[in-house]
Amino acid sequence: MKQYFVHNGFSAGSGKLPADPQLISEQDADKLMQFAGLEPKHVGNLTPPAQFAEEGDWLFRLFANNRFLCYADPTLFSHACPRKKGEPLALNW
């Protein structure tokens, strides 16, 4: 089952997998897409990445210093921290 993840770039080894993906809730993903002007078709593929923020802006900081959003199967991220894959980022909009 696909879920929403934020990340800040791709791992050097694969080049196609997010280096440190963080799960976010579907509600937060919907709100983020509205703010950033993204649509589900933009985030459905890992590449090209769907950028929602620039480094240093408030959305970047709100999403734990991440700037890309993707909708992907979490089994792709076997390299990722189990906590970040299993527990959505707690956000205070």
N, C-alpha and C positions, 0 to 999 in steps of 0.2 A: 504494500500500500504506500503510495507516494505521500510525502509530507513536505512542508516548507522549511527551508534552511537558509540562513544568512551566512556569508563568509567574506573573507577579505582577499581572496586570490587563490591561485591554484598551486598544488604541490609541485615541487621541482622535479620529482621523479616521474610523475605521470603527465603533468602538464594539462590534464583534462579533468582531474578530480579536485574539488575544493580542498585546500590544505587543512583547514580546521573548522568544519561546518558546525553550526549551532542551530538546533531545532527551535522553531518559533510556532506559536499557535496559529491555527487557520484564521482566527479573528484578527490577530495582529498582522498576519500576512495580507489580509483583505484591506485593512486600514493603511498599511504601508504602501500597497499598490495604488490606492487612491491618492495618497500624498505625493507619490513619485510619478504618477501618470503611467504606471505600468499595467499591462493586461496579462491574463493567464497565459496567453500565447508567448509572451516575452520571457516568462520564467520557467516554461516547461522543458527547456533544454539547458544542459550545463554550459554549453558554448554556443554562441557567444554569451558571456555573462550579462545578466540583467542588472545594470547598475542603478541603485536607488539613492546613492549619496556620494559626496566627495569627502576625501579624508579631512577630518576636523569639523565638519558641519554638524548640526544638532542631530540629524538622523543617524549619522555615523556614530556619534557618541551614544545615542539612545540604544542602538543595536550592538552595543559592546564592541565598538570599533570595527564594524563590518560594513561593507558597502555594496555587496551583491546579494541578490535573492534568487533562489532556485526552488523548483518543485521537483523532487526526485525521490527515488526509492532509497531508503536509508541503508539497505544492504550494500549499496555501492560504496558506502563510507566505512568499510571495515577497519580502516586506519584511524578513524576518529575516536575521540574520547567518548567512552560509553555514556557518561553523564550528559555530555552535550548532545548526544543523539537521542537520549531517552527522556530528557526533561526540558520542556520549552523554556526559553529565556524569559525571565520575569521582567515585564516592562511596566513603566509608570508613565503613560502618555500624559 
